Amino acid sequence: MNPPSRVSWSAMTSGSYSVVFGGGGCRTFWGVGVLESLGLAPPQESAGVSAGAAMATIMASGRAQHALERFVWAVQHNRRNVYPLNAVLAQRRVFPHDRMYRQALYDALGAGGWDNVRRSGPIRVFMAFVKPGAPFRRSVLRALGGYRKRSRLRLMHGLEEPPAGLGTETVTVQNAASIEQVVELILASSATWPITPLPRRGGRTYIDGGAIDGLPVRALSPEARLGKVLLLRTDPLRAEERPGTANRLYLSPDRPLPVSIWDYAHHERVLATYERGRRDGARLRGLVGEFLAAPVVSPG
C-alpha cells in the first residue's frame, strides 16, 4: 500500500484516534521518533505511565525536539549512572536521574510549552500507590512479582484490580495548577526507588505505575477507549503476540532498543533509540494508515 499524502493523512486522522504511551524510561524516545515520522494530526486524547506519561506531555508541548536536544546534552555531560562516593561524602545524590528527568520536563514545558499542552487533547497520567496503613514492603514486592509474571508471559496489560495494599488513580495533566505540579505528577508515576524518590501525598506512597499496568489503556476516557487507539510499547513484539483487536493497533520495535530504561550516561544510545523510532515510523506508516482509515468497530 502506498502511504497517503501528508495532507490527506492529517485530514483522515484529525481527532479520530488516541495514543497510549507505555513506560520504558529512555526507551520511550522510540515512540517520539515513531510519531514524528508518522506525521499524524494531534490525537484527541493521550495516556501514559511513567516515562510514557512524560513523552505524551512532551509531544503535546510542541517542544519535543528542544527537550530531546537538551536531554541528550545533559546525558552527554553526565559521566555515569551511579555515583557511590556521594553516599560516603553526603554530597549530591548517588543517582543523577531525578534531577535530569525534572530538567527535561521543564525544558519541554517552558517557553510556551505548557500553554500548548493546555490547548491539546487531554493527557491522562496513570499512577500507582501503596495505600495508607498497608505493609509497604510486602505490597511493593507483590506488585513487582505481578509485573515480572506479566513480562514473562508477554502480557500486554495488568489486571483490572491492583494487588492487595495497592491502589491506582488517573490524573489529567491539564487539570494541574502549574508546570511544577505537572512535573511532580509525572515523577510520581515514574517513581523507582532508589533511583528516584518515592513521593508521599495524603498518606499514599507512590511507586512506578508500570508495576501495575505498563500500557494503560484504562487511563483513557471511556469514549476514547471505544475509538481507535495506537499503543506504543518499547519491547519488541512478535506478530503472534499482538492482540487481535479491531480498534487497537500495537506498535513496537522489531528488535531490542539500544538504550536501557535508566541509562542516563550514554547519549549516543538515546539518539540511536530515537532514530530507530523515526525509521520504524516510516516502516509502519502504511499499516497505521490502513488502521486509521478503517471504520470503528462497535463493541458486540
C-alpha positions as CSV (number, residue, x, y, z in Angstrom):
1,M,0.0,0.0,0.0
2,N,1.3,3.5,-0.8
3,P,1.2,5.7,2.2
4,P,-1.3,8.6,1.9
5,S,-0.1,12.1,1.2
6,R,0.6,14.3,4.3
7,V,-2.5,16.4,3.5
8,S,-4.9,13.5,3.3
9,W,-3.2,11.8,6.2
10,S,-3.8,14.7,8.5
11,A,-7.4,15.1,7.4
12,M,-8.0,11.4,7.8
13,T,-6.7,11.2,11.4
14,S,-7.7,14.6,12.8
15,G,-9.5,14.0,16.1
16,S,-10.2,10.4,15.3
17,Y,-7.7,8.4,17.4
18,S,-6.0,8.3,20.8
19,V,-2.5,7.3,21.8
20,V,-1.3,5.2,24.8
21,F,2.4,5.6,25.7
22,G,3.8,2.6,27.6
23,G,6.6,3.0,30.1
24,G,10.2,2.2,29.5
25,G,12.4,5.1,30.6
26,C,14.8,6.3,27.9
27,R,13.4,3.7,25.5
28,T,10.2,5.8,25.2
29,F,12.2,8.1,22.9
30,W,11.5,5.4,20.4
31,G,7.8,6.4,20.5
32,V,8.6,10.1,20.0
33,G,10.5,9.1,16.8
34,V,7.7,7.0,15.6
35,L,5.0,9.7,16.0
36,E,7.2,12.4,14.5
37,S,7.9,10.2,11.5
38,L,4.3,9.3,11.0
39,G,3.3,13.0,11.0
40,L,-0.2,12.4,12.3
41,A,-2.6,15.1,13.4
42,P,-2.7,15.5,17.2
43,P,-4.6,12.8,19.0
44,Q,-8.0,13.5,20.6
45,E,-6.6,12.1,23.8
46,S,-3.3,10.6,25.2
47,A,-2.5,8.4,28.1
48,G,0.8,7.2,29.6
49,V,2.5,5.7,32.5
50,S,6.0,6.5,33.9
51,A,8.2,7.9,31.2
52,G,5.4,7.3,28.7
53,A,3.4,10.0,30.5
54,A,6.4,12.2,30.2
55,M,6.6,11.6,26.4
56,A,2.8,12.2,26.0
57,T,3.2,15.6,27.6
58,I,6.4,16.5,25.8
59,M,4.8,15.7,22.4
60,A,1.8,17.9,23.3
61,S,4.2,20.7,24.3
62,G,5.3,21.2,20.7
63,R,8.9,21.3,22.1
64,A,9.9,17.6,21.7
65,Q,12.9,18.4,19.6
66,H,14.1,21.0,22.0
67,A,13.6,18.7,25.0
68,L,15.4,15.8,23.2
69,E,18.4,18.1,22.4
70,R,18.6,19.4,25.9
71,F,18.3,15.9,27.4
72,V,20.9,14.5,25.1
73,W,23.3,17.3,26.0
74,A,22.7,16.6,29.7
75,V,23.4,12.9,29.2
76,Q,26.5,13.6,27.2
77,H,27.8,15.6,30.2
78,N,26.8,13.0,32.8
79,R,29.7,10.6,33.3
80,R,27.9,7.7,34.9
81,N,24.5,6.4,36.2
82,V,25.7,5.8,39.8
83,Y,28.0,8.0,42.0
84,P,28.6,5.8,45.0
85,L,31.1,8.1,46.6
86,N,28.4,10.7,47.0
87,A,26.8,8.4,49.6
88,V,30.0,8.5,51.7
89,L,30.6,12.2,51.3
90,A,27.0,13.1,51.8
91,Q,27.2,15.4,48.8
92,R,24.8,15.2,45.8
93,R,22.6,12.2,45.2
94,V,24.0,8.8,44.3
95,F,21.7,8.7,41.3
96,P,21.5,11.7,38.9
97,H,18.2,10.7,37.3
98,D,15.7,12.7,39.3
99,R,17.5,16.0,38.7
100,M,17.9,15.2,34.9
101,Y,14.4,13.9,34.5
102,R,12.9,17.0,36.1
103,Q,15.0,19.3,33.9
104,A,13.9,17.5,30.7
105,L,10.3,18.2,31.7
106,Y,10.9,21.8,32.5
107,D,12.7,22.2,29.2
108,A,9.6,20.9,27.3
109,L,7.1,22.9,29.3
110,G,8.9,26.2,29.3
111,A,8.7,28.9,26.6
112,G,5.1,28.3,25.7
113,G,5.2,24.5,26.0
114,W,2.7,24.5,29.0
115,D,0.3,26.7,27.0
116,N,0.4,24.2,24.1
117,V,-0.2,21.3,26.5
118,R,-3.3,23.1,27.9
119,R,-4.6,23.6,24.4
120,S,-4.1,20.0,23.4
121,G,-6.3,17.0,23.9
122,P,-6.5,15.6,27.4
123,I,-3.4,13.8,28.7
124,R,-4.1,11.1,31.3
125,V,-1.3,10.0,33.7
126,F,-1.7,6.5,35.2
127,M,-0.4,6.3,38.8
128,A,0.0,3.6,41.4
129,F,0.4,3.9,45.2
130,V,0.7,2.0,48.4
131,K,-2.4,2.5,50.4
132,P,-2.2,4.2,53.8
133,G,-1.6,1.6,56.5
134,A,-0.8,-1.2,54.1
135,P,2.5,-3.1,54.6
136,F,4.8,-1.2,52.3
137,R,7.5,-3.8,51.6
138,R,5.0,-6.7,51.1
139,S,2.7,-4.5,48.9
140,V,5.6,-3.4,46.6
141,L,7.0,-6.9,46.4
142,R,3.6,-8.2,45.4
143,A,3.4,-5.6,42.6
144,L,6.8,-6.4,41.3
145,G,6.1,-10.1,41.3
146,G,3.0,-9.5,39.2
147,Y,5.0,-7.3,36.9
148,R,7.7,-9.9,36.4
149,K,5.0,-12.6,35.8
150,R,3.3,-10.5,33.1
151,S,6.6,-9.8,31.4
152,R,7.5,-13.5,31.4
153,L,4.1,-14.4,29.9
154,R,4.3,-11.4,27.4
155,L,1.0,-10.0,28.6
156,M,0.1,-6.5,27.3
157,H,-1.8,-5.2,30.3
158,G,-2.1,-5.5,34.0
159,L,-5.1,-6.9,36.0
160,E,-8.1,-4.6,36.3
161,E,-7.8,-4.8,40.1
162,P,-4.4,-4.0,41.6
163,P,-2.9,-6.4,44.2
164,A,-3.8,-6.0,47.9
165,G,-2.4,-3.0,49.5
166,L,-2.1,-1.0,46.3
167,G,-4.3,1.5,44.5
168,T,-4.3,3.3,41.2
169,E,-5.5,6.7,40.0
170,T,-5.6,8.6,36.8
171,V,-4.9,12.3,36.7
172,T,-5.3,14.7,33.8
173,V,-2.3,16.9,33.1
174,Q,-4.4,19.9,32.0
175,N,-6.0,20.0,35.5
176,A,-2.7,20.8,37.1
177,A,-2.3,24.2,38.6
178,S,1.2,24.8,37.4
179,I,4.2,23.4,35.5
180,E,5.7,22.4,38.8
181,Q,2.6,20.3,39.6
182,V,2.8,18.6,36.2
183,V,6.4,17.7,36.8
184,E,5.6,16.2,40.3
185,L,2.7,14.1,38.9
186,I,4.8,12.6,36.1
187,L,7.7,11.9,38.5
188,A,5.2,10.2,40.9
189,S,4.0,8.0,38.0
190,S,7.7,7.1,37.4
191,A,8.9,6.7,41.0
192,T,11.5,4.0,41.2
193,W,13.5,3.7,44.4
194,P,16.4,4.1,44.9
195,I,17.0,5.7,41.5
196,T,14.3,8.3,42.2
197,P,12.4,9.2,45.4
198,L,9.0,7.7,46.2
199,P,6.7,10.7,46.7
200,R,4.1,10.8,49.5
201,R,0.8,12.6,49.4
202,G,-2.3,12.2,51.5
203,G,-0.8,9.2,53.3
204,R,-0.1,7.5,50.0
205,T,3.3,6.5,48.8
206,Y,3.6,6.5,45.0
207,I,5.5,3.9,43.0
208,D,6.1,3.4,39.3
209,G,2.6,2.9,37.7
210,G,4.1,0.4,35.3
211,A,4.3,-2.1,38.1
212,I,0.5,-2.3,37.8
213,D,0.0,-1.6,34.1
214,G,2.8,-0.8,31.6
215,L,0.4,0.0,28.8
216,P,-2.6,1.7,30.5
217,V,-5.5,1.8,28.1
218,R,-7.6,2.0,31.2
219,A,-6.4,5.6,31.7
220,L,-8.2,6.8,28.6
221,S,-11.7,8.2,29.0
222,P,-14.5,5.6,28.2
223,E,-15.2,7.4,24.9
224,A,-11.6,7.3,23.8
225,R,-11.3,3.6,24.7
226,L,-14.2,2.8,22.3
227,G,-12.4,4.6,19.4
228,K,-9.2,4.0,17.5
229,V,-6.2,3.7,19.8
230,L,-2.5,3.5,18.9
231,L,-0.5,1.8,21.6
232,L,3.3,2.3,21.8
233,R,5.2,-0.5,23.5
234,T,9.0,-0.3,23.8
235,D,9.6,-4.1,24.0
236,P,9.7,-6.0,20.7
237,L,6.6,-8.0,19.9
238,R,6.3,-10.9,17.5
239,A,3.3,-10.9,15.2
240,E,1.6,-13.6,17.1
241,E,1.9,-11.7,20.4
242,R,0.0,-8.7,19.2
243,P,-3.7,-8.8,20.4
244,G,-6.1,-9.0,17.5
245,T,-8.3,-6.0,18.3
246,A,-10.0,-4.1,15.5
247,N,-9.9,-0.7,17.2
248,R,-6.4,-1.0,18.8
249,L,-3.1,-1.2,17.0
250,Y,0.0,-2.2,19.0
251,L,3.3,-0.7,17.7
252,S,6.7,-1.8,18.9
253,P,10.3,-2.1,17.7
254,D,11.2,-5.2,15.7
255,R,14.2,-5.8,17.9
256,P,15.6,-4.7,21.3
257,L,16.3,-1.0,21.6
258,P,19.9,0.1,22.1
259,V,19.3,2.0,25.4
260,S,18.3,0.7,28.8
261,I,15.5,2.1,30.9
262,W,17.6,4.2,33.3
263,D,20.7,4.8,31.1
264,Y,21.4,8.5,31.6
265,A,25.1,8.2,30.8
266,H,25.3,7.2,27.1
267,H,23.8,9.9,24.9
268,E,24.6,8.0,21.7
269,R,22.2,5.2,22.8
270,V,19.4,7.7,23.5
271,L,19.9,9.2,20.0
272,A,20.0,5.8,18.4
273,T,16.7,4.9,20.1
274,Y,15.0,8.0,18.8
275,E,16.4,7.4,15.3
276,R,15.2,3.8,15.3
277,G,11.8,5.2,16.1
278,R,12.0,7.5,13.1
279,R,12.9,4.6,10.8
280,D,10.2,2.4,12.3
281,G,7.6,5.1,11.9
282,A,8.3,5.2,8.2
283,R,8.2,1.4,8.0
284,L,4.8,1.3,9.9
285,R,3.1,4.2,8.0
286,G,1.1,2.0,5.7
287,L,-0.1,-0.2,8.5
288,V,-1.1,2.8,10.6
289,G,-2.8,4.4,7.6
290,E,-4.9,1.3,6.9
291,F,-5.8,1.0,10.6
292,L,-6.9,4.6,11.0
293,A,-8.8,4.6,7.7
294,A,-10.9,1.6,8.7
295,P,-14.3,2.2,10.4
296,V,-14.5,1.9,14.2
297,V,-16.0,-1.4,15.2
298,S,-18.7,-1.1,17.8
299,P,-18.5,-3.5,20.7
300,G,-20.5,-6.6,20.2
